[in-house]
């Protein structure tokens, strides 16, 4: 970095990514990033979620990460919380499944039941 203008350009370029994380009253996609999740591919799942949100230009989705929820055998896990609904917990999520969850559940509002850990939704 050679100038303040270059720093401002980087900030402006990444501002859109930050707004995805700061949305209020929006669906929340929580990728569980405990050591067990990371060992099973949670980092790649998080990247896939962020890529799909960026590809679809979704600005009203909050993406976060947390530690292990205690279901290590089911990792990688994603908890999707939609305002007014019970959380949906997706199990053994691959990067491809993560993109499909964004498309099918977040965008089209159709939970992918065969991947859900909690089927009472």
Secondary structure, 3 states (H helix, E strand, C coil): CCCHHHHHHHHHHHHHHHHHHHCCCCEEEEEECCHHHHHCCHHHHHHHHHHHHHHCCCCCEEEEEECCCCCHHHCCCEEEECCCCCCEEECCCCHHHHHHHHHHHHHCCCCCHHHECCCCC
